[in-house]
Amino acid sequence: MERIYVGERAVSLATGIARWVVVDSRTYGLQTEAVAYLASLRARGCSPNTERAYSGRVALYLNYCLMQRLDWRTPGFLGLAGLQQWLIETPLPSRTSEVRPASARHRSRGTANAMMTVVAEFLRFGGAHGWVPATTTALLSEPKLLRFTPPGFDAGESGRRREVQTASFRFKITEPGYEDLSDEQIRRTIALTTRARDRFLLALLACTGLRIGEVLGLRRGDMHLLASSRAVGCGIDGPHVHVRRRTDNPNRALAKSRFARYVPVTADLVALYTDYQYERDRVSQAAEAEMVFVNLFRPPLGRAMSYPNTREMFERLARAVGHACQPHMLRHSAATRWLRDGVDRDVVQRLLGHASPLSMEHYCHVNDVETRAAVERVDSLKGRS
């Protein structure tokens, strides 16, 4: 499909602020409604990464409508249903320029659902501003009766609250499993890491359960690693790390949680940070850098590590250790370890920075040893009766 509309990063000449927009590549003009929608994301405090992803998804929708000769404001039921199928059936562009073509890649149903969610949100935004008719927005959801409700759910008189609105254009999929790493896998991965910076980064993720965006957004002033931080105006005892949401990080890293928190750290982690400081001090360009994690081994030296830098590092480590290794797996590992050790769920929720206790459900991983132990315990109880 020819890309007429594209999501682009635009920098204001007046303020230097970077924003994401949707541009018509034929005229280099802005697609007004799409730009307004992306601006609404910024107003809601969404991260620049969300803005970037949504700009591409809105552009894809506009291009699909052009290809199918549809008015994007009134695509109709068949147009939206066709888009849903087109997303999973159309091969993605090849990532390589090899002579031998790679096997065709397709979007997963989960990815298609995420894209349809953005399309629906964009159309609802247009409906709220009078650009999209009510006949279009009415197609985006349909009533559904909840057969099962979560604990504490108030169904209301005669169960009237059991009827909810659900997305009309959404594939039914099985939720993917969330992987975690064993303590031995984590120790081995850290041991195979040759750089002090990377060892500290891995250990910090494993010890604190921080998100990668939170780690990359840390500044030196957030690292309170002395027994007492009263000298810098902090009354929290013991070594700890402050996690703060900032929108002006040079690497565009963003803490997902809007609420600041602190996470205690261990003496071993403090020692790894000290090793990293020795390594960092040997790079003069990093001396004045405010961010904790910076480039030390290739230019531009001293610049804050970015998401692509970190992804490349984890891909390299995964090849070295022979198993999957991703930042979020270390977060799940930390949460799973705390829960297995009997840490109260409210404490784990606070450490992870979750606003809702329902977010904790994905973090309780059960292994084969635990399931067998549970069954054997029930069997042993039979002998007591």
C-alpha positions in Angstrom: 0.0 0.0 0.0 1.3 3.4 -0.9 2.0 5.6 2.1 0.3 9.0 1.4 -0.2 9.9 5.1 2.8 9.4 7.4 3.4 10.0 11.1 6.3 12.4 11.5 8.2 14.0 14.4 8.0 17.8 14.1 10.1 20.3 16.0 8.9 23.8 16.6 11.3 26.4 15.5 10.0 28.8 18.1 10.1 26.6 21.2 12.2 23.6 20.1 9.5 21.3 21.4 9.1 18.0 19.5 5.6 16.8 18.6 4.2 14.0 16.5 2.0 14.9 13.6 0.4 13.2 10.5 1.5 14.7 7.2 0.2 14.4 3.7 3.4 13.4 1.8 1.9 14.8 -1.5 1.5 18.3 -0.2 3.6 18.3 3.0 0.4 19.6 4.7 -0.8 18.6 8.1 -3.9 16.3 8.4 -5.8 18.7 10.7 -8.0 16.2 12.5 -5.3 13.7 13.1 -3.0 16.5 14.5 -5.7 17.7 16.8 -6.2 14.1 18.1 -2.5 13.7 18.8 -2.5 17.0 20.6 -5.3 15.7 22.8 -3.0 12.8 23.8 -0.4 15.2 24.9 -3.0 17.2 26.9 -3.9 13.9 28.7 -0.3 13.4 29.6 0.4 10.4 27.3 4.0 9.6 26.7 5.8 10.7 23.5 6.2 7.0 22.6 2.4 6.6 22.7 2.0 9.7 20.6 4.5 8.3 18.1 2.8 4.9 17.9 -0.7 6.4 17.5 0.5 8.8 14.8 1.5 5.8 12.7 -1.7 4.0 13.3 -3.9 6.9 12.4 -1.9 7.4 9.3 -2.3 3.8 8.4 -6.1 4.1 8.8 -6.2 7.2 6.5 -4.1 5.4 3.9 -6.4 2.4 4.0 -9.4 4.6 3.4 -7.7 6.2 0.5 -6.9 2.8 -1.0 -10.4 1.6 -0.6 -11.9 4.9 -1.7 -13.6 5.4 1.6 -14.4 8.7 3.4 -12.5 8.2 6.7 -15.3 10.0 8.5 -17.9 7.5 7.3 -16.2 4.2 6.6 -19.3 2.2 7.3 -19.5 -1.2 9.0 -18.1 -3.1 6.0 -15.2 -0.6 5.7 -14.2 -1.1 9.4 -14.7 -4.8 9.2 -12.6 -4.9 6.1 -9.9 -2.9 7.8 -9.8 -5.4 10.7 -9.3 -8.4 8.3 -6.8 -6.4 6.1 -4.6 -5.8 9.2 -4.0 -9.5 9.8 -4.0 -10.7 6.2 -1.7 -8.1 4.5 2.0 -9.1 4.8 4.2 -6.5 6.5 7.1 -4.9 4.5 10.4 -6.9 4.7 12.9 -5.7 7.3 15.9 -6.6 5.1 17.1 -5.9 1.6 18.4 -9.4 1.0 18.2 -11.0 -2.4 16.4 -14.0 -1.0 13.1 -12.8 0.3 12.4 -13.5 3.9 9.2 -15.4 4.9 6.2 -13.1 4.9 5.4 -11.5 8.3 1.9 -10.7 9.4 0.4 -8.7 12.2 -0.9 -10.7 15.1 -4.5 -10.4 16.1 -3.4 -8.7 19.3 -1.6 -6.0 17.2 -4.7 -5.7 15.0 -6.8 -5.1 18.1 -4.5 -2.4 19.3 -4.7 -0.7 16.0 -8.5 -0.9 15.8 -8.6 0.6 19.3 -6.7 3.7 18.1 -9.0 4.0 15.0 -12.1 3.8 17.2 -10.6 6.4 19.6 -9.7 8.7 16.7 -13.2 8.4 15.3 -14.8 9.1 18.7 -12.6 12.1 19.1 -13.8 13.3 15.7 -17.4 12.7 16.7 -17.0 14.8 19.9 -15.8 17.7 17.7 -18.5 17.3 15.0 -16.2 16.0 12.3 -17.5 12.4 12.4 -21.3 11.7 12.3 -23.0 9.8 15.1 -23.9 7.0 12.6 -20.1 6.2 12.5 -19.4 6.3 16.2 -22.5 4.2 16.9 -20.8 1.3 15.0 -17.7 1.3 17.3 -19.3 -0.5 20.3 -22.1 -2.8 21.2 -23.7 -3.9 24.4 -22.6 -7.1 26.1 -24.0 -8.8 29.2 -21.3 -9.8 31.8 -21.7 -13.4 32.7 -18.9 -13.3 35.3 -18.0 -10.3 37.4 -14.9 -9.5 39.5 -15.1 -9.7 43.3 -16.9 -6.7 44.8 -18.6 -5.8 41.5 -22.0 -4.1 42.2 -24.4 -5.4 39.5 -27.0 -2.9 40.6 -30.8 -3.4 40.9 -31.9 -6.4 38.7 -28.4 -6.7 37.4 -28.7 -3.6 35.2 -25.0 -2.9 35.5 -24.1 -6.2 34.0 -24.6 -4.7 30.5 -21.5 -2.9 29.3 -20.3 -1.5 26.0 -17.6 -3.5 24.3 -15.6 -2.9 21.1 -17.4 -4.1 18.0 -14.2 -4.7 15.9 -12.0 -6.8 18.1 -10.6 -10.3 17.6 -11.1 -12.8 20.4 -7.6 -13.9 21.5 -6.0 -15.9 24.3 -4.1 -13.7 26.6 -0.4 -14.4 26.2 1.6 -15.8 29.1 4.0 -13.5 30.9 7.5 -14.9 31.2 9.8 -14.4 34.2 13.4 -15.5 34.8 14.6 -17.7 37.6 17.1 -16.4 40.1 19.8 -18.6 38.5 19.0 -17.2 35.1 19.3 -13.7 36.4 22.6 -14.4 38.1 24.0 -16.0 35.0 23.0 -13.2 32.8 24.6 -10.6 35.1 27.7 -12.7 35.3 28.1 -12.8 31.5 27.8 -9.0 31.3 31.2 -7.5 30.8 30.4 -3.8 31.4 29.8 -2.4 34.8 27.0 -0.1 33.5 25.1 -3.0 32.0 25.6 -5.1 35.2 24.1 -2.3 37.3 21.2 -1.8 34.9 20.3 -5.5 34.9 20.6 -5.8 38.7 18.6 -2.6 39.2 15.7 -4.0 37.1 15.9 -7.3 38.9 16.1 -5.9 42.4 13.5 -3.1 42.2 11.1 -4.3 39.5 11.2 -0.9 37.8 10.0 -0.5 34.3 12.6 0.2 31.7 11.2 3.7 31.0 11.6 4.5 34.7 15.2 3.2 34.8 16.2 5.2 31.7 14.6 8.3 33.1 16.6 8.2 36.3 18.8 11.2 37.1 21.8 11.3 39.5 19.7 13.2 42.0 17.3 10.3 42.2 20.0 7.9 43.5 19.9 8.2 47.3 22.3 5.4 48.1 23.7 6.5 51.5 22.5 5.2 54.9 20.9 8.6 55.4 19.8 11.1 52.8 19.0 13.9 55.2 21.9 16.0 53.9 20.0 16.3 50.6 16.6 17.0 52.2 15.2 13.5 52.1 13.9 11.9 55.3 13.8 8.3 54.0 16.2 6.1 55.8 18.4 3.6 54.0 19.6 3.4 50.4 16.8 3.9 47.9 15.9 5.2 44.4 13.3 7.8 43.6 11.1 7.3 40.6 9.6 10.5 39.2 7.5 11.1 36.1 9.2 13.7 33.8 8.3 14.8 30.3 11.6 16.5 29.5 14.0 13.6 29.6 16.5 14.0 26.6 16.0 10.3 25.7 12.2 10.6 25.9 12.1 8.0 28.6 8.9 8.3 30.7 7.7 6.7 33.9 4.3 5.2 33.3 3.0 5.9 36.7 1.9 9.5 37.3 2.7 9.1 41.1 6.2 9.6 42.4 7.5 6.7 44.6 10.7 5.4 46.1 12.0 1.9 46.0 14.6 0.6 48.6 17.8 -1.0 47.2 20.3 -3.5 48.6 24.0 -3.0 49.6 25.0 -5.2 46.7 23.2 -2.9 44.3 25.0 0.1 45.8 28.3 -1.7 45.2 27.4 -2.3 41.6 26.6 1.4 41.2 30.0 2.3 42.6 31.6 0.1 40.0 29.6 1.8 37.3 30.7 5.2 38.6 34.4 4.2 38.2 33.7 3.0 34.6 31.8 6.2 33.9 34.4 8.5 35.3 36.9 7.3 32.7 34.7 8.9 30.0 35.1 12.7 30.2 32.0 13.4 28.1 29.9 11.6 30.7 31.3 13.6 33.7 28.6 16.4 33.6 25.7 14.3 32.2 22.7 14.4 34.5 21.1 11.1 33.5 22.2 7.9 35.3 22.5 5.7 32.2 24.6 7.2 29.4 26.6 6.1 26.3 30.1 5.1 27.3 31.3 2.9 24.5 30.3 4.5 21.3 29.4 8.1 20.2 27.7 10.2 21.0 29.5 9.6 24.4 27.7 11.0 27.4 24.3 11.1 25.8 21.4 9.4 27.7 20.8 5.8 26.8 17.8 5.4 24.6 15.2 2.6 24.2 16.9 1.3 21.0 20.3 1.2 22.8 18.8 -0.8 25.6 16.9 -3.2 23.3 20.1 -3.9 21.4 21.9 -4.6 24.7 19.2 -7.1 25.7 19.2 -8.8 22.3 22.9 -9.3 22.6 22.6 -10.7 26.1 19.8 -13.1 25.0 22.1 -14.6 22.4 24.9 -15.0 24.9 22.8 -16.8 27.6 20.7 -18.8 25.1 17.2 -17.8 26.4 14.8 -14.8 26.1 15.8 -11.8 28.2 13.8 -8.6 28.2 13.5 -5.8 30.7 9.9 -6.5 31.6 10.8 -10.1 32.3 13.0 -8.8 35.2 10.0 -6.8 36.5 7.9 -9.9 36.5 10.7 -11.8 38.2 11.0 -9.3 41.0 7.2 -9.3 41.6 7.0 -13.1 41.5 9.9 -13.5 43.9 8.3 -11.0 46.4 4.9 -12.8 46.3 6.4 -16.2 46.7 8.4 -15.0 49.7 5.1 -13.9 51.3 5.4 -10.1 50.9 2.0 -8.5 51.3 0.3 -7.8 47.9 -0.3 -4.2 48.9 3.5 -3.7 49.5 4.3 -5.3 46.1 1.7 -3.1 44.4 3.4 -0.1 45.9 6.8 -1.2 44.9 5.7 -1.8 41.3 3.9 1.5 41.2 0.5 0.1 40.3 -2.5 2.3 40.9 -5.0 -0.6 40.9 -4.7 -4.0 42.7 -6.2 -5.6 39.5 -2.9 -4.9 37.8 -1.2 -7.4 40.1 -3.0 -10.4 38.5 -0.4 -10.8 35.7 2.6 -10.9 38.2 1.8 -14.1 40.1 3.7 -16.8 38.1 3.1 -20.4 39.2 5.7 -23.1 38.3 5.6 -26.8 38.0 7.2 -27.3 41.5 4.4 -25.2 43.1 1.6 -27.0 41.3 3.0 -30.5 42.3 3.5 -29.4 45.9 -0.1 -28.2 46.0 -1.5 -31.5 44.8 0.8 -33.5 47.1 -0.4 -31.4 50.0 -4.0 -32.2 49.3 -3.1 -35.9 49.0 -1.4 -35.8 52.4 -4.5 -34.3 54.0 -6.5 -37.3 52.9 -4.5 -39.5 55.1 -5.4 -37.4 58.2 -9.1 -38.0 57.9 
